[in-house]
Amino acid sequence: RSTKEDARRMEVTKKQIKQKSELEKKTLRIVECLLEDDVTEEFLIESAQFITPAHYKDATEERSIIKVCGYPLCSNRLDNVPNQKYKISTKSNRIYDLTVRKCFCSNFCYKASKHFELQISSTPLWMRGYGSPSEIILMKKGDVTAQDQPAVAPALPLVDSRAQHTIQKRITVEKLTSCLKNIIGPLQLTLSDITTDLNELVRTFKFTNKNIIHKTPEWTIIAVVLLHVELSCLEKSKSVELEPLH
């Protein structure tokens, strides 16, 4: 009896492995089709039944790599993609992550893509039932309100609060370093002479989303003041070192 039971289990396992393999192949073909520039609404809706959110994210990233908008229903080319990873909004006083947003040609396509992605089941493919799939609703351009327009509010993922502080420090150091490059030359200094002290000084700052938003002239003034503080500290430390011992 045990031999027959083992044989039956083996057969079931083989069947499951085969079904899983066939399903993975089908999923791969669907993802490849999502990379084309003529994806229809019907195909996109049907594809949700055979992919996971991770598969969809891969498709949007692959599309952006070939310089096509990440949203499968859009065939616009991606031109003038920004190099920076973060954006500081002067309207909301927040830091936004551009990594994902750069995969799309517009705020609408980014929002529509996220709207679709959130409706894709995270249940493993081989554990799903394929009798009656969940209803998928695509976002239409008429669904976008005035508040979603680029001129009013950027449709970007907000960096989480814990990461905000680290990024605020990094942005401050980058801005100050950029300004100091044009200042320290006549002083016969190099960035390596002041970088360590500058980082230590920035670590003592109490950041808010408002006090790191400055125009270039303002950053320059801040850099000059901090450089003066640094040089004063260096002079004091040198004078202490040169004082004769009694």
WOWOQUI-V912243 format. One record per residue. RES is the residue in one small letter. SS is DSSP state (H for helix, E for strand, C for the rest). NEAR is the number of other C-alpha atoms within 10 Angstrom. Layout:
BEGIN
{{RES;SS;NEAR} {RES;SS;NEAR}}
END
This chain:
BEGIN
{{r;C;6} {s;H;7} {t;H;8} {k;H;9} {e;H;10} {d;H;11} {a;H;12} {r;H;12} {r;H;12} {m;H;12} {e;H;12} {v;H;12} {t;H;12} {k;H;12} {k;H;12} {q;H;13} {i;H;13} {k;H;12} {q;H;13} {k;H;15} {s;H;13} {e;H;12} {l;H;16} {e;H;16} {k;H;12} {k;H;14} {t;H;20} {l;H;15} {r;H;11} {i;H;21} {v;H;21} {e;H;13} {c;H;17} {l;C;24} {l;C;24} {e;C;14} {d;C;16} {d;C;12} {v;C;16} {t;C;12} {e;H;13} {e;H;8} {f;H;14} {l;H;18} {i;H;18} {e;H;14} {s;H;18} {a;H;23} {q;H;20} {f;H;22} {i;C;23} {t;C;20} {p;H;18} {a;H;11} {h;H;17} {y;H;23} {k;H;18} {d;H;15} {a;H;21} {t;H;22} {e;H;20} {e;H;19} {r;H;25} {s;H;22} {i;H;13} {i;C;12} {k;C;18} {v;E;24} {c;C;28} {g;C;34} {y;C;31} {p;C;24} {l;C;20} {c;C;17} {s;C;18} {n;C;15} {r;E;15} {l;C;19} {d;C;10} {n;C;8} {v;C;13} {p;C;11} {n;C;9} {q;C;10} {k;C;12} {y;E;18} {k;E;15} {i;E;17} {s;E;15} {t;C;12} {k;C;10} {s;C;12} {n;C;14} {r;E;18} {i;E;23} {y;E;20} {d;E;17} {l;C;19} {t;C;14} {v;C;16} {r;H;21} {k;H;23} {c;H;23} {f;C;26} {c;C;23} {s;C;19} {n;H;19} {f;H;20} {c;H;23} {y;H;20} {k;H;19} {a;H;19} {s;H;21} {k;H;15} {h;H;15} {f;H;19} {e;H;19} {l;C;11} {q;C;17} {i;C;22} {s;C;17} {s;C;13} {t;C;11} {p;C;10} {l;H;17} {w;H;15} {m;H;8} {r;C;13} {g;C;9} {y;C;11} {g;C;6} {s;C;7} {p;C;14} {s;C;13} {e;C;12} {i;C;17} {i;C;11} {l;C;15} {m;C;16} {k;C;10} {k;H;10} {g;H;6} {d;H;11} {v;C;14} {t;C;8} {a;H;10} {q;H;11} {d;H;15} {q;C;14} {p;C;12} {a;C;9} {v;C;11} {a;C;14} {p;C;18} {a;C;19} {l;C;19} {p;E;14} {l;E;15} {v;C;16} {d;C;11} {s;H;11} {r;H;8} {a;H;10} {q;H;18} {h;H;17} {t;H;12} {i;H;15} {q;H;21} {k;H;19} {r;H;15} {i;H;16} {t;H;21} {v;H;19} {e;H;12} {k;H;18} {l;H;22} {t;H;19} {s;H;16} {c;H;19} {l;H;21} {k;H;12} {n;C;10} {i;C;17} {i;C;16} {g;H;11} {p;H;7} {l;H;7} {q;C;7} {l;C;12} {t;C;13} {l;H;14} {s;H;8} {d;H;10} {i;H;17} {t;H;13} {t;H;10} {d;H;16} {l;H;19} {n;H;14} {e;H;10} {l;H;14} {v;H;17} {r;H;14} {t;C;9} {f;C;10} {k;C;10} {f;C;16} {t;C;13} {n;C;16} {k;C;13} {n;C;11} {i;C;17} {i;C;18} {h;C;14} {k;C;8} {t;H;13} {p;H;10} {e;H;11} {w;H;20} {t;H;20} {i;H;13} {i;H;17} {a;H;22} {v;H;17} {v;H;12} {l;H;17} {l;H;19} {h;H;12} {v;H;13} {e;H;16} {l;H;14} {s;H;12} {c;H;13} {l;H;14} {e;H;11} {k;H;12} {s;H;11} {k;H;11} {s;H;11} {v;H;10} {e;H;10} {l;H;9} {e;C;8} {p;C;7} {l;C;5} {h;C;3}}
END
